[in-house]
């Protein structure tokens, strides 16, 4: 059981902010969008629609999110023998990651959109890397 909680905790933190955004949607009673097959780029818009300012905000937010994930990954692992404590740590991490994104000036939805676009668009990934 301890190993399972640790695995789930690590998976949860590895999922990052996208998981946090979906969890918030589910908590609000909204259904997550159905998953399309990954054979083609989903309808996320175009990377050219992402402004330089949004790229900078995303790069700043991504750095903070990664720091938070690293910090909480350790805390969750340290509390893996206490599932309730580990879950509370995960909730705290979610809240901090969402706040980090908002503090950067982006909405969580826009952050997730840019992150997904960057998976498919090498030009956008390069623009993000240049801002780091």
N, C-alpha and C positions, 0 to 999 in steps of 0.2 A: 504494500500500500504506500509506504514511504517513497519507494522508487517511482510509483505511478504519479504521485503528487508532484514530485520533483520534475518528472518528465513533462507533465502538464504545465507546470510553472515555467519551465524553460521554453516550452512551445509557445505559451501565452506571451511571454516577453519577447520572444523572437518574432512573433507576429506583429508586434509594434503597434503603432497608432492606428493602422487600418482596423485591427481587432477592437481597439478602443472605440473607434467611431461606430462600428457595427454594434458593439455592446450598448452604446448609448442609444442607438436607434431602436434596438430591441427593448431596452428599458422604457423607452417612450411609447412602446406599443406599435412601432412601425416594423414592418417586415423588411428584412434586407432584400436588395434587388436580386433577382435570380441570376445565377452564374452562367455566363455564356461559355461555350467551348473556347479553349485558348488557341484555336487554330488561326484566328485573325485578331487584329487589334480591335479591342472593344471601342464602342462609340464614346470616346472620352474627350473629343475635341481634337484640336490640332496643337502641336507644340508651339507653332508660330503664334498662337493666340496667347501664349504665356509671356507677359511683359518682363523686361529686365528687372524691374522692381520686385515682381513676384518671384523670380528666380532667386534674387538675393534674399528675400524673406524666407523662401523655402530652404535655402542653404543654411541660413541662421537657425531656423527651427529644427532642421534635420540634425544639426550638430548638437543642439540642446536635447533633443529626443534621444539620441544615441547615448549621451551622457547619463540621462535619467534611466534608460534601460540597463546600462552597465551597473549603475548604483543599485537598482532594485533587483537585478538578477542575483547579486551577491546576498542581499537581504532575504530574498525568497529562498535561496538555497540554504541559508543559515537557519531558516524556520521551516524546513521541509518536514520535520517531524511533528509540526503543529499546523495541520491543514487550515484551520480557521485563521491563524495568524498569517500564513502564507497568502491566503486569499485576500486578506485585508491589505497586505503589502501590494498585491497586484492591483487592487482598486486605487490605492494611493498613487501607484505608478501611472495608471491610466489618467487620473485626474491631473497629475503633474505634466504628463505629455500633452494632454489637450490644452492645458494652460500655456505651456511653452509655445505651442503652435499659435494660439491666439495672441500671445505676447509679441510674436514676430510680425503680427499684422495680417496674418492669413486666417481664413476660416478653415476648420478641420476638413470640410468637404473639398476645398480648393487644394489643400495640402495633399490629400489622398489622390486627387486628380493628377497633380503634378508628379507624384511618386509613381503612379501607374503609367503615365505617359513616358516617364523616364525609362521605364523597363523596355519600351518599344522603340524609343527614339534616341539614337546615339548623339545626335546634335544637341538635344536637350540635356542629356547627361553631361556632355562637355561644358555646356553653359553653366550647369550647376557646379561642376568641379572647379571652374574658373573663379567662382565666387567664394570658394573655401579658403 
